[in-house]
Amino acid sequence: MESVELKLRLIDNGEFVVSYTKKIVEMLGEPELSLEVKAGQISEDVSRLIESLGYHIAAKKAMDDWIQLKAVKLSK
């Protein structure tokens, strides 16, 4: 299984972060994910997106003003 690390914590545009994350998942075919995104609405939107794509958030770590998420695809 492929693994991808996305460091998007300096990007303020929530729509871009969500769209980019979704596109990467589609292109790589369900990779393990490690994401760094801004805290607040962006992290909530990304969390909802990856859960809607069938992922489980295995770890969530709050940093100064950003969040680190680690997600794995749920078994079918």
VOVEXLO-485617 format. One record per residue: x, y, z of N, C-alpha, C, O in turn. Coordinates in steps of 0.1 Angstrom, whole numbers, padded with zeros to 4 digits, always signed. Layout:
<atoms>
XYZXYZXYZXYZ...
</atoms>
This chain:
<atoms>
+0008-0012+0000+0000+0000+0000+0009+0012+0000+0019+0013+0007+0005+0022-0008+0012+0035-0008+0009+0043+0004-0001+0042+0010+0018+0053+0006+0017+0062+0018+0020+0076+0012+0029+0078+0004+0012+0086+0017+0015+0099+0013+0014+0109+0025+0006+0107+0034+0023+0119+0025+0023+0129+0035+0021+0142+0029+0028+0147+0020+0010+0149+0033+0006+0162+0028+0008+0172+0039+0002+0172+0049+0017+0182+0036+0019+0193+0046+0013+0205+0040+0019+0213+0033+0000+0208+0045-0008+0219+0040-0011+0229+0051-0021+0236+0050-0003+0229+0062-0007+0237+0073-0005+0252+0071-0011+0259+0080+0001+0256+0061+0002+0271+0059-0008+0276+0049-0008+0288+0045-0017+0267+0044-0027+0271+0034-0040+0274+0041-0045+0266+0048-0044+0287+0038-0057+0292+0045-0069+0288+0037-0080+0289+0042-0068+0284+0025-0080+0281+0016-0085+0267+0019-0079+0257+0014-0095+0266+0027-0101+0253+0030-0105+0245+0018-0104+0232+0018-0112+0251+0008-0116+0244-0004-0105+0238-0011-0106+0226-0016-0093+0245-0012-0082+0239-0019-0077+0227-0011-0074+0217-0017-0075+0228+0002-0070+0217+0010-0079+0204+0008-0074+0193+0007-0092+0206+0009-0101+0195+0008-0101+0189-0006-0100+0177-0008-0101+0197-0017-0100+0193-0031-0087+0185-0034-0087+0175-0040-0076+0191-0029-0063+0185-0031-0062+0172-0025-0057+0162-0030-0066+0171-0012-0066+0158-0005-0074+0147-0012-0070+0136-0014-0086+0151-0016-0095+0142-0023-0089+0137-0036-0089+0125-0039-0083+0146-0044-0076+0143-0057-0065+0133-0055-0063+0124-0062-0056+0136-0044-0045+0127-0041-0050+0113-0038-0044+0103-0043-0060+0112-0030-0066+0098-0027-0071+0091-0039-0068+0079-0041-0078+0099-0048-0083+0093-0060-0071+0088-0069-0072+0077-0075-0061+0096-0070-0050+0093-0079-0042+0081-0074-0037+0073-0082-0040+0080-0061-0031+0070-0056-0039+0057-0052-0032+0047-0048-0052+0057-0052-0059+0045-0049-0059+0041-0034-0054+0030-0031-0063+0049-0026-0065+0046-0012-0052+0045-0004-0049+0034+0002-0043+0055-0005-0030+0054+0003-0032+0056+0018-0043+0061+0022-0022+0052+0026-0022+0057+0040-0020+0072+0039-0012+0076+0031-0026+0079+0048-0024+0094+0048-0018+0099+0061-0021+0095+0072-0009+0109+0059-0004+0117+0070-0006+0132+0065-0001+0136+0055-0015+0139+0073-0018+0153+0069-0015+0163+0079-0017+0160+0091-0010+0174+0075-0008+0185+0084-0016+0197+0078-0014+0202+0067-0027+0201+0086-0036+0212+0081-0038+0222+0093-0036+0219+0104-0043+0234+0089-0046+0244+0099-0057+0239+0108-0066+0232+0104-0056+0243+0121-0066+0239+0131-0079+0247+0128-0078+0257+0121-0090+0243+0133-0102+0249+0131-0111+0243+0120-0111+0231+0119-0118+0251+0112-0127+0247+0102-0120+0238+0092-0126+0228+0088-0108+0241+0088-0101+0233+0077-0099+0219+0082-0101+0210+0075-0094+0218+0095-0091+0204+0100-0104+0196+0102-0104+0184+0099-0115+0203+0105-0128+0196+0107-0133+0192+0093-0138+0180+0092-0132+0200+0083-0136+0197+0069-0128+0185+0064-0133+0176+0058-0115+0185+0066-0106+0174+0061-0109+0161+0068-0109+0151+0062-0112+0162+0081-0115+0150+0089-0128+0144+0084-0129+0132+0082-0138+0152+0081-0151+0147+0075-0148+0141+0062-0154+0130+0059-0140+0147+0053-0137+0142+0040-0131+0128+0041-0136+0119+0035-0120+0127+0049-0113+0114+0049-0122+0103+0055-0121+0091+0051-0130+0107+0065-0140+0097+0070-0150+0093+0059-0154+0081+0059-0155+0102+0051-0165+0099+0041-0159+0091+0030-0166+0084+0023-0145+0091+0029-0139+0083+0019-0135+0069+0024-0129+0061+0017-0140+0066+0036-0138+0052+0042-0125+0051+0050-0121+0040+0052-0120+0062+0054-0107+0061+0062-0111+0062+0077-0121+0067+0081-0102+0057+0085-0102+0058+0100-0091+0067+0104-0079+0065+0100-0094+0077+0112-0083+0086+0117-0077+0079+0129-0083+0078+0140-0065+0074+0127-0058+0066+0136-0051+0074+0147-0049+0070+0158-0047+0086+0143-0040+0095+0153-0043+0110+0149-0044+0113+0137-0045+0118+0159-0047+0132+0157-0039+0139+0168-0041+0137+0180-0031+0148+0163-0022+0155+0173-0023+0170+0170-0020+0175+0159-0027+0177+0181-0028+0192+0180-0015+0199+0182-0008+0195+0191-0011+0207+0173+0001+0215+0174-0003+0230+0177-0014+0232+0181+0006+0239+0175+0003+0253+0178-0009+0258+0172-0019+0261+0179-0010+0259+0159-0022+0264+0152-0025+0255+0140-0031+0259+0130-0021+0242+0141-0023+0232+0131-0025+0219+0137-0022+0217+0149-0030+0209+0129-0033+0196+0134-0026+0186+0125-0026+0188+0113-0021+0175+0131-0015+0164+0123-0025+0152+0124-0029+0148+0135-0029+0147+0113-0038+0136+0112-0031+0124+0105-0024+0126+0095-0033+0112+0110-0029+0100+0104-0041+0092+0101-0049+0089+0111-0043+0087+0089-0055+0080+0086-0052+0067+0077-0042+0067+0069-0059+0057+0080-0058+0044+0073-0071+0040+0067-0082+0043+0073-0071+0034+0056-0083+0029+0050-0089+0018+0058-0082+0008+0062-0102+0018+0060-0109+0008+0068-0110-0005+0059-0112-0004+0047-0108-0016+0066-0110-0029+0058-0124-0031+0055-0133-0027+0062-0126-0038+0043-0140-0040+0039-0145-0053+0044-0157-0057+0041
</atoms>
